[in-house]
Amino acid sequence: MRKIAFFDLDGTLCSGGDLHVSLEIKQAFQSMRENEIEPVIATGRSFYEVHSIY
């Protein structure tokens, strides 16, 4: 069975109004992938605003 975890971008993964994801969150996402869980960012922002942060 495939496992997927959805995360909100603004106010959850990014705080303070900028589009910066911390190193800790990136490491947590990598750990999830290693454990066969696919992290997915859910946002109302356009692809062009967020594609470089993931």
Secondary structure, DSSP 8 states (H G I E B T S, - for coil): --EEEEEETBTTTB-TTS----HHHHHHHHHHHHTTEEEEEE-SS-HHHHTTT-
